[in-house]
């Protein structure tokens, strides 16, 4: 398949709840999963291909994903191997702003980015959760996510003793 | 995040409930080990997930206590812990591995199947052998120093070990490593009462990728020489000490060493050897173009140890004895015999005999650098010093220095460079005549 063709053909995707979205081939190829699918179709198959069904992504989440891939379609994306060594020295302000969303949407986005194999989006969205956790006490983290404290004092003491052994590598 | 849009009173947004364990784990890749441990306090399920996490490999556990009771408590807790630690170091110090703790370790050892004990941490901290059996097999580096008698060792394999140091172990421990094929470094110190070197000979035969080999053995058998000389490895560094040694190698062994050196001449960079290996081997050594660091440690006449450290030049016209030691005159003359074209001689300490030997064996000496003279009586003036063009002495022994640069103009060399630390009036007069 010639992915460098001058014109950027339209591609349709359908969410799990049956909503159809239109985007461009260049954008959708940011998804490793869809890229593999399209590559299997072979030369010239894109124009004749029908809408791609995405059973694991609902329409609200797919809309968010499409917004992200269309914004980043011209950027070089790191592979999942490259992303392992990535450090967060610079985050695109557009991405920072983009990820300002409710927690349930963020969790769905993480799951979708994983299913669609978009390493950069998966990295950014998991980082977003990590940044919420960072520098908070355990009680603050419980409050943030509304988690019940189910420890007994004896159990907490045991964890404290184990944590005393642990040091940064 | 628009936290105000979340009704915290009604719904839990615990990521564990929304994300698969793999995705939950990905969150923690962005956090430091300290923050990871902090998160384990959040809830039981967080503690469990984090304990099973791939991120645990970033956590290093170090256990050390001053009292036996504290140690027992920590070890029991460690063996019963729900976390899958991957990097554990225990320093037992002088304390014992308590029987009760050992029992717990035995019962929990299955859980530790994938735990790696890190490198040299076994040094003083031997775990019961059953635990090691389940843990250390993946480690790439192992340094064991113990006199532990191993009983149930058959399940131990170290197939992919890269670096191995064995220090005075029992033969049973040596045998644990017989399967190794990927060693890059192997250092071996023999126990006094071990005579069977077949395990070590096998190891050397099997590890053709070896780059660094250090052997400290009681008395090198001819069989071991034969093995070393036939091995396929190409060493960068070879250290060889035999501590019940004869001052001189037997001639057969000298020949085997020559064979070894022939094989290593395009790779060896550092050679430490403590036996007088004969002029032929020495000639080979000085022709090893890759060699940049050579030391001998000679036990001459079975008593004094004389050490000579030579940074040899590839085109060996230069000797640099960089240690402040008294050179053995026999060794030095043998060295100079092996390399007769020395033009540059540099030493920290020069003795009377050294000057005589230099005169005898270095007719082409052009440059002489001496930090200190250790000369009781003045040697006669030597014509061979008249060829010197460069001389540096940091000693204030004026008479010796004047002997070398010579008061007599006819005998004096044509110096291009003189660096001296001598201050007498007469000496200055001589110097001014040189300058003029």
Interface residues (C-beta under 8 A of the other chain):
Chain A: X88 X100 X101 X102 X103 X104 X107 X108 X110 X111 X114 X122 X126 X127 X129 X130 X131 X132 X133 X134 X135 X137 X138 X141 X142 X143 X144 X145 X146 X147 X148 X149 X150 X151 X155 X156 X158 X159 X161 X162 X163 X165 X166 X167 X168 X169
Chain B: X1 X2 X3 X5 X6 X8 X9 X11 X12 X13 X14 X15 X18 X19 X20 X22 X23 X26 X27 X28 X29 X30 X31 X32 X33 X34 X35 X37 X38 X39 X40 X41 X42 X43 X44 X46 X47 X58 X59 X60 X61 X62 X63 X74 X77 X78 X81 X83 X87
